[in-house]
Amino acid sequence: MKNRKTELIRAFKFLMFSISAGVIEIVSFTLLNELTPLSYWPCYLIALILSVLWNFTLNRTFTFRSVASVPIAMLKVALYYAVFTPISTILGDYLVESLGWNEYIVTGLNMLVNLITEYLYDTFVVFRKSIDTNDRARKAREKEERRENL
């Protein structure tokens, strides 16, 4: 029961930080889309990169509470985005430029797919062996142990 509660809290944190990253992504996408002559794909790509950097930093520290090496963890995240980014960029560009879909709907769909697949990837690949290993997690464990011993 305790493990399930912990994982639900972890998923909720990931969702909340991803929403904040989504705000960064949609605001930067909107600014680029409305204020520059750039087509869909560079607007999307720049906004995605900004949100990824934000999301990685927060989730590594607060959601997964990991001491994993930043360069190695970021490399693993980069591998995820090496697959996700070309697929979502090419498909998004096709849907917007060729099929006439609304660019904000396409961006929102990309963000939803990204939220789900990245959570799974981070949990089972990036931070799998280092979840709850940073000082924040250690202090929380010590606090819980003290509470149990009372």
N, C-alpha and C positions, 0 to 999 in steps of 0.2 A: 504494500500500500504506500509506504513512504517513497519508494522508487518511482511509482506511477505519479505521485504528487510532484516529485522533483522534476520529472520529465514534462509534465503539464506546465509547470512554472517556466521551465526552460523554453518550451515551445511558445509560450505567451511572450516571454522576453524577446525571443527571436522575431515574433510577429510585430511587437511594438517598435523594436529597432529597425525592422524592415520597413515599417510604415514611415518612420522618420527618414530613412534612405529614399523611400518612394516619394516623399515630399521634395527632397533635394532633387531627385531625378525629374519629377514632373515640372517643378519650377524652372530648373535649368533647361529642360527640353522646351518648355513654353517660351522662355526668353529667347532661346536660339531660334526656335521655329517662327516666332512672330517678329523678331527684331533683326534677323539676318536673312540673307538670300539663300542660305544653305538648304539643300534638299533634306528629305526625311532622314536618311541614314547617318550623315555626320551629326545632326542634332541629337538623334537617339544615342549614337555611340559616345559622344562627349558626356551626355547626361548619365548614361549607364556607368561610365568610368568614375565619375564623381560619386555616385551613389554606392558603388562597390567599395571604394576606399573608406567611406564613412561606415558602411555596414560591417565590413571586416573588422575595423578597429573596435567598434562597440561590442560586436558579438564575441570576438576573441576574449575581451576583457570581462564582460559582464554576463553573457549568456552561457558560454562554454567554460569560462573561468580557467583558461588554459595557459600553461607555461610553454606551450609548443613554440619552437623557434619561429620568430616572425618571418624570416626569409623562406623557410621551408613551408610553413602554413600558407603564406602568400603565394608561393609557387604552386601548391596544390589548388588553391583558389583560382590562380591564373590558368591552370589546366582545365578546370571546369569552364571558365569563361572562354577558353580557346575553342571549346565546342559550342557553348551556348550563344556567344556573341555572333559568330558568323551565321548561325542558323536563324537567330532572332532578327538580325539585321537584314539579311537577304529576304527572309520571309516577310518581315515588316515592310521593307521597301517595295516588295512585289504587291502586297495587299494595298498599300497606300498609293503607289505610283501607277500600277497597272490595273488594279481592280477598283480603285477609287474609294477604298475604305477610309473612314475617318482616322486621321493619324493619332488622335488621343485615345480612341478605342483600341487601336492596334498596340499602342504603347502600354495601355492598361492591361491588355491580355498578356503581353510580354512580361510585365511586372508580376502578374499572378503566377505564371508558369515559373518564373525565376524564383519567387518566394518559396514555392513548394519544393522545387528540385534542389535549390541551394541548401535549404534546411536539411534535407535528407543527405546531401553530399557532405555538408559540414559535419553532421552528426556521425556518419558512418565512414567517412574518409579523412577529412581534414583534421578533426579534433578527436577522433575515435579513441585513441590511447591516452589522451591528455585532458579529458574533460574533468573539471573540478580539481585542478592541480595547482592553481595559482594561490597567492597569499589570501586573497579574498575568500576563496573556497576553504582554505585551511582554517582561517579564523571563524568562518561559519560553522565548520565541523566542531571546532573546539568549544564554541558557544553552545552548540546543541548537546555536546557531551556533558558540559557543566550543568545544563538544564536537566538532563536525564539523571545525573548523579544526585540531584537535590531531593 
